[in-house]
Amino acid sequence: MTDASDVPYDPDRVTVEETTHSAPDGTRLAITVFRPETATADDPAPLLLQRTPYGKPSDPPAGGFAAAALADGYAIAFEDVRGRGESDGAFMPWVNETEDGAATIDWLGAKPWVSAVGMFGGSSPGQVQLFAAAARPDALGAIAPTFTPSDLQRSDFFQDGAMSALTLLTWTLDDAIAGHSVDRLERRGEIDAEAAEALRTALESGLERLPALAAHRPLVDVPANVLADAPDDVDPTDLIPFWEEWTSRPSYDDFWGSFDPEMDYDRIAVPGLHTTGWYELCQHGTVTNFRMLSRRSPAPQHLVIGPWSHQNQGSVLGEVDFGTDASADAYGRDEQLLAFFDTYLRDDPTPPFASSGESHVETFRASILDRSEAAPSPSEGSDAPGATDDEAAVAGAGRWIAHDGWPPADASRKRWFLSSGGEAVTDLADGRLVRDLPEKFQPSDTWTHDPADPVPTRGGPLCCGEHSSEPGAFDRRDLQRRDDVVTFTTDPFETPVELAGPVSLRLTAATTAPDTDFTATLSHVLPDGRAYNLCEGIRRAQYRYGRDRSVPAPEAEAPMTVEIDMWNVHYAVPAGGRLRLEVASSNFPRFDPHPGTLDPWTATDDEVRTAEQTLFHELDRESVLTVSER
């Protein structure tokens, strides 16, 4: 196996072929193939394909995994998906990827110098692998989807009824989508240079006022607002063709199901290496893909989860340096990918993968170290972050641990009941997480959700680009003191506690609005008071019975049950540390601030209203945090 940290290969010994081939409906798809001279009809080589909406390269890769694979004798191919880059057709994300991807694999697999085809890539280039694999093209031998969603309407651009506004807006308005569309229109002569420059200026202006756009009313009109001064012959749908379709369908329906890879898990019969991070936008989707394919696919599936975000696989994420072993480079990510493809495309079993079909799961168990000196707490009501004045990142620690599956077989579900004297909004010491059932007639906690003053986003699984907020772990003490955030904290642990698996929250709650959001964040509280976020989630109340049907909140402020999926975590809380749960009704601009109406994305400024929220936690109206502990 080639050492990917030092990849010597001669580009002059690689043939570059830029060409096109036909999709099943005749649409021409543009592809660039990099073929090492060692790949011949007499000695065929495996080929690794990446299909991308972001523009394929024309020159051989200078570094990274693709260069390492070329040096190891693999051929590499990059293809522009339909309607992007140099490919013809209309772009509608993920709608045509099953047929187009399978056709590309069949076309490549028929070449006499290709022995087998694998697929690689992250984010959108990761998800298209699932669609292609579901078509079962004969030449496809393995896929390696990295940072990959599953059902986009559940945990990526949207999450349990809410819009992931920060992600959707940055992805849509930045170079990835709208900017790429402008370049394509100009290159094809459909707009002139002056019009292209005007459009780029409008998009950049929109990105610079991102929080205002995330709160814009109505949200369905955001592209028209951003492109209000665009040339008359350019319509917002020319740049963002999917926005109206997506924002007019808050409920899961046949449209969303038409490009939901979860519908086709039974058809995916090739090995997969699924990779994500604890603070990664697609963590939920990647883990879902692994877990469900492990049950429903006949081929072995593997999972890697690091302390990473969508665009940062280093050791420092947010305010925490997780240690020298935490980065993808230190972990040996490129070498691992080569070992995976060697095992399944070359029939050369290479550790940590085996020919027996067993899954390999490896996760980074993170932790944050305490300091001997105490960090000053921010004053109550302060808007300043609670981080220390140190320039260096907070010291973290952790280690990679291998498992047979996820969650680990030796992890068990444990419940923490929410309890308070009714002052958990204003008193951090009042709200408690306890193991025992709460008493009857325990007073509830109340707060006001004001869409004009939402709880600010700080850290977490965020994406994308320089205009987005920074992902990762941050001290949240000042946010926990807000009068629209309710907190519940454990007693200090006498012995270390290891969390390993999914986290969920079941609330018994009420609201004065016909619909609202409930959010949750779990943090590790150090002895000096700092509180670093581990995982989080949201649920739009009208979708408490599922994303396929909208049910207004009960009238007369009657209690309802709201389940919040807080995703996954592998974290060691040292002795003396505590866990703290935050419950609120906003996390902005990561999610759109709920206006208090039943149709939040079409609501105007005149329709916005506050909501009075009640959280119950008494016997028979319990609110329960469930974690996986080892």
N, C-alpha and C positions, 0 to 999 in steps of 0.2 A: 504494500500500500504506500502510495506517495505521501511524503510529508508535505502537507498543504501549506505549512508556514514558510516554505522556501521552494517555490515552484519554478524550476528552470525549463522552459520550453521555447522552441524557436518558432516564431510566427511565420517565418518563411517556409516552414515545413508543414504549414496548415493551409489547405485550400479553402477559399472563401467563395461560397456560391449564394448570390442573391437572386431569388427567383420567385415565382408564384405557382400556386396550384389551385384547383377548384374545390369549393365546398359542394355538398350534395345538390344545392340549388343553383350551382353555376357561379356563385360569387367567388371572385379571385382573392385569395389570401396570400399576403406577402410573407416570405420566410427567408432567413439567412442561415446558412449551414456552414459550420466550421468543422472541416474534416481533416484529421491528422493523416499524414501520408502513410502511416502504418495500417490504416483501415482500407482494405482492398477486398475484392470479390473472393480472393483466395484465403484471406484472413479477415473476415468481417469483424467489426467492433460494435459494442453497444453505443447507442446514441441517447443523449439526454436532451429533452425538449422543454422549453419554457414558452408558454403562450401568454402574451402580455397586452394590456390596454395602454401601456405607458410609452410605447415606442421601442422597437427592437434596435440593437446596436448593429453597426456596419463593419466595425473593426474587431479583430480577435480580442477577447478579454485580456486585460493587463494584469489582473489579480483576482483574488476571491476564489470561490468554489469552482466557477466555470473554468478558470485558468488551471486550477489544480486538476480538474477532470481531464482537460486536454492533455496536460503533461502525463497523465496516467493512461493515455491511449483512448479515452472516450471521444466521440464526436459530440458536438454541441449544436443545437439549433434554437433560434429565437423566432417567434412568429407574432406578427401584429394580429390581434383578434379582429373580428369583423367590424368595419367602420372606424378603425383606429390606425394610426401610422400610415403605411402604404397599402393597407388592405381595403378592398372595396366594400360596399354595403353600408347599411345603417347601423349605428351603434345603439344597442339597448342592453345594458349590463347583464350578462350571464344568461340571457334568454336563448341564444343560439349555440352555447358552448358545447353541448353534448354532441350534436351532429358535426359541428365544425372540428372539434378536437379529435373525434374518432377518425374523421376523414384525413386529417393531417397525420395521425399516427399510422393509418393504413398506407398513406403515400410514402412516408419515410420508411416504414417497415418493408416495403417492396423493393427498396434499393438493395442491390446485391452485396454491398459492402456494410450493410447494417445487420447485426445479429439479433438485436432486441432494442426496444425503446423504453426509456424511463422518463419520468417527468419531475421537474423540480421548480422551486420558486415560492415566494411568500406573498401573503395577502391575496389580491385578486389572482395573480399567477399561481397561487396555491389552490384557491377554490376551483378554478377551471379544471384542475386535475381530477377532482371528484366527478365532475360531469362527464369528462372523457372516459374515465374508468367505468362509469355506469353503462356505457355503450359496449363494453367488452371488446375493443379492437384486439385482434389476434396478436399483434406485435408488442402490445403493452405488457411489461413485465413487473413494474414497480412504480410507486409514486412517493414523493416526499413533500407533502404540503406543509408549509411553514407559516405560522401566524395566520391561520386560515379559518374563516367563518364557517358556520354550517347554515342554519336558517337565518338569512339576513334580517328578517323581520322580527327576530326574537332577541338577538344579542350582538348586533353589530351596528348598523345604521339606525336601528330602532331597538328598543329593549323593553319587553313586557308592556307594550302600549305607549311608552314615551319615545320621543325622538332623540337620538344621540346627536343633538344639534351641532356640537363642536366638531365631531368627526364628519358628519355629513356635509357641513358647510365648508370645512377646510378641504376635504377631498373633492368636493364639487367645484369650488371656485378657484382652487390653486392649479398648478401646472398639470396635475394628474388628469383632470377631466376637462374643465372649461378652457384652461390655457392650452392644452393639447389640441382641443377642437379649433381654437383660433389659428394655431400654427398649421393645422391640416387644411382649413379653408383657404388660408393665404397661399399655401404651397400649391394647392390645386387651382388657384386663380379664381376662386369663388368670391373673394373679397380682396380689395387692394391693400397696400401697405398702410395707408392712412387709416382705413377702417380697422385693420388689425391692431394698430397702435392704440386707437381709441378704445377698443374692446379690452386690451390688456390693462390699460389705465383704469377702466371701470372695475375690472376684477380685482386689481390690487387695492383699489379704494375700498371695495367691499371687504376684503380680508383684513384691512387695517381697522375696520369697525365691526369686527367679528361679534363681540358681545351684544352690540345693538342689533345685529342681524338675528342672533339667536333668540332675541326677545321681540323681534319685529312682528307686528300684527297686521294682517293675518300671515302666518308662516307660509302658506301656499303661494304668496306673492313675492317671496324673497328674490327669485331670479329677475322678475320684472323690475323690482326696486333697484337691484344692483346694476342692471343694464338699462336703466331709464334713459340714459343719454347715448345709447348705442345707435349706430347708423340705422336708418329707417328700413333698409333691406335685410337686416339681421334680426331674427326673432330669438328670444331666450331659449326656445326649444332647439335652435340650431347648435347651441353650445351645451345645453343641459337637457337632453331629450326625455329624461326619465322623471324629472322633479314633480310635475303635476300628477303623473300616474302614481308615484310613490306616496305623495302627501295627500292624495284623495282616497287612499285605502288604508285607514288606520287599523282595520280588522284584517286578520289573516283570511285570505280567500283563495280562489282558484288561480288568480294572477300570481300571488306570492308562492303558491304551491308549484307553479310551472317552472320555477328555477330554485327549488328547495332541494338540496342534495340529500336531505334526510329521507326524502320519499324513495330514494333509489339505493339505500344502503345494501339491500339484498342483492343488488346486481353488481356490486363492486367485489371483484374476486382476485385482486392483486395485493401484494404486501404494501404496507404504508408505514412511513416514518413521519409522525405528526409532532410538530414542535411549536411551543408557545412560551409565554412568560407570565409571572405572577402579576405584573402590571401591564399586561398586553391586551390591547383592544379586543382581540379575537380569542382570548383565553377560553371563554365559555364554549365557543364554536369548535375550537380545536379539541378540547377535552370531550365534547359531545361526539365529534367524529370518531375519535379513538375508541371511546367506550361502546358506542353503538356498532361500529364496524367489528370490534372484537367479539361482539355477540352474533352478528348477522353475516359476516364475511367468512368464507372458508380459509382465507389467507391470513398469515400472522400480521398483527398491527403493533406498532411500537410508539412510545410516547416519551418526549423530553420536555420538561418545564424548568426554565431557568429564572433567575431574578431579573427579568428583562422586560422591556417595553417594545412596542411595535417598531420603533426606529432607533432603539438603543440597546445593544447587547454587550455593553461594557460592564464594569463592576460598580460604577457609581450611578445611582438612579434616584433622582430627587435629592434629598439631604443625606442619603445613606450610602456609604461605601460598603458593599456586601462582602468584600474580601478578595484576595488575589485569585482565588479559584472560580470566582463568579462569572467572569466574562466568557463570551463565546470562544474567543481565541484561546484563553487558558483551558477551557473545557475541551478544545479540540473538535470544534463543530465541523469544519471542513473534512477532517480526517474521518469523522463519524459518518458523514454523508457518503464518502467514497467507500467505506466499509459496508454500508447498507447496499449500495448499488453493486459492489463486487459480489456480495452474497446472493443477490436475487437476479442480477442480469448476467453475471459471469459464472454463476454456479460455483463460487469460490467462497465458502462460508468464512467470514472474517469477524472476530470479536468486535463488539459485544453481541453480534447477531449469529444465530445458529440455524442449522438446516432442519431442526426438529419442529419448527413451527411455533416455538414458544415466544411470547411477547417479551420485549425488553422495555421496561419503564424506568426512567431515571429522573428524579426531581431534586431541585436544590432546596434543602431545608434552611431557610433563612433565619436570622436572629439579629437583634440589635443589642450591643453591649451597653451596660451602665457605665457611668463615669463616677469617679470618687467625688468630684466637686459638683455641686448642684447648679442647674441652669435656672436663671431667674424666670419666674412665671410672668406672662404678660398681664397687665392690669385688666380687671373685669371690664368688658365692653370694648377693649382694644381691638382695632382692626388689623394690627400688625401681626405677622406670623409669629408663632411661638418658638421659632428656631433660636439656637444660641448665636452669639456673635462670632463664633469661630468661622473662619473662611473655609476650613477643610470640612469635608463631609463627615457626618456622624459615623463612628466606627461600628461596622456591622460584622457579623460572623456567619458562617454557614458551611455546609458540606453537601456534596452530591451523594444521594442515596438511591440504590437500585431496588426496585420492587417487581413483583410478578404481575401487578395490575394497578389500576387506580380507581377508587382509593385503595390504599394498602389493605391487604386481607386482615391485618391485625388491628386496624382502626375500627373503632366503634362509635356509634352516634350517641352523643351526650347532650342533655338539655340544660339550658340555663333559663330560669324564669325571671321575667322583668318584675321589679317590685319597687315601690316608693311610697312616700307619705303624701304624694301629690305636689311635691315641690321640685321634681326632677328637672324642670326647665331652668330654674334659677339657682339651684344648689347642686353642685357636682357630687356632693356627699350623700344626697338624698336618694338618688336613683341607684338601685343595686341589682346585680345579677346574682341569683341565688339558685341552689340546687333543689330546694324543697318547694312544693306547691305553695302558692301565695295564700294569704288569708282571705276570707270572704269580707265584703264591704270595704276593701282597700280603696282609698280615694284614687281617682283617675288623674292623669296629667293632661293639660290643655295648652295649646299654643295657636297663634294666628299665622297662617300662611299668606304672605303678601307678595303677589307676583312682581311687584315693583321693587321689592327688596329681598331677592332670593338668597339662600345660603350659597356663598361662593364655592366654586370648584377648587379643590386643592389636592393635586396629585391624583393617584388612582390610575386606571388603565386608559390612558388618553392617546390620541393620535389626531391629526398628522400635520407635519410641517412646522415652519418657524412661527406661524401665526397662532398655533395651538397653545394651550396651557402645557406646562411641563408635567410629564407622568412621573409616577414613583411614590416614594414614602416621604411624608412631610409631617412636621409637628402641627397638630390640629387643636391645641389647647384653646386658642382664642375663638375658634369656630364653635367649640363645645360650650362656650359661655354665652352664646347668642340666646335671645329669648324666644327663638323659634326652633331651637334644637333641644331635644330631650335626651339626657344621657343616663346610662345604667352601667355600673362598674362592679367588678368582682372584688372580693377581698384579696390582699396580696397572696400569691401562691406560696405555700410552704416548700413545695418541691417543683421542679420544672414541669411544664405542661407542653406537650407537642401536639399541635393541630396538623392534621394531614387528611385533607379531603374536602368535600363540599360544605358550605356554610349556608344556612337558610334562616329566615325569620318569619314567624307567624304572628301577626298583630291582630288584636281585637280592637277595632277603631271605629270612629264615627266622624262625620264631617257635615258642615252646613251647606256645602256645595253639591250640585248634582254629580260632580266628578272632581277628583283631586289626585295628587301623587303622594305616595309615601316612600321615603328613601331611608337607607340604612348604611352605616359605615362601622366596621369593627376595627379597633385600634389596640395596639400594645402600649400600655402606660408604664413607663419606667419609674423607679423609685423617686427620681428627682422631679417627676410630674410631666415630663414630655410624653406626648401621645402620638404614635406613628401609625398611620392607616395601613391595614392589611388587606381588606377586601370591602366591597360595597355592592349595593344593588338598588333597584327602583321597581315600583309596581304602580301602574295607572289603575285607579280603583275600579273603573268601569270594566276592566278586563280581569277582575279577580276570579272569574270562573273560566278563564281561558281567552286566548287572543282572537278566537274566531267569533266571539259574540260580545256585544256591548250591553252592559247592564248598569243603569244609573245607580248611584249610591242611594241607600234607603232614606226615605224622608223621615222627618222628625228626629234626625240625628240618632237613628237606631244603630246598634252595633253591627259591624260586618267583619268578616274574616279576610285578611289581606296577606297573601304569601309573597315574600320577597326572596328571590334567588340571589345570593351574594357571591356566587361563583366558588372558586376553590382556593385553598391556601395550604402551604406546608411551612410551618413556622414554629420555632421553639421559644416559648416564653420562659425566661429563667426564673428561678426562685426569687421571690420579692417583687416580681412584676405582676401586673394586673391586665385584664381585658376590659375594654370599655366599648359599649354600643351606643352609637348616636342614631336617633330617629328624628326625621324632619320631613319636609314636604318639597324640598328643592335641592338641586345640585347643579348650579348654573355657572358657566354656560355649557357644561357637559350635556345636560338635558334641557329641553325647552321648559321655561317656567310655566307651570300650569295656570291658565287664566281663570279657572273655576267654572268653566262651561262644559257642556257635554260634547262639543265639537271644538276641541282646543286649537286645531291647526287652521280653522277658518274663522276663529274669533277675531273681532276687531278691538281696537283700544277701548271703545265705548262699552264693550261687553265684559271687560276684565273686572273681576271681583275678588275680594279676599275670602278666605275660608277659615272657619273656626274648627280646629281639629281636637279630637279627644282620643286619648290612648288609654284603654282599660288593661288592667293586669291583676284582677282579683280572681278568686276561685270561681270557676265556671265561665269566666271571661279572661282566661289566661292569654298572655302574650309570651311567646317562647322563642328563644334563640337556640338553634340546633347546630352543633359543630361535630366534626369527626376528630376524635382524640386517639392517640396511640399510647 
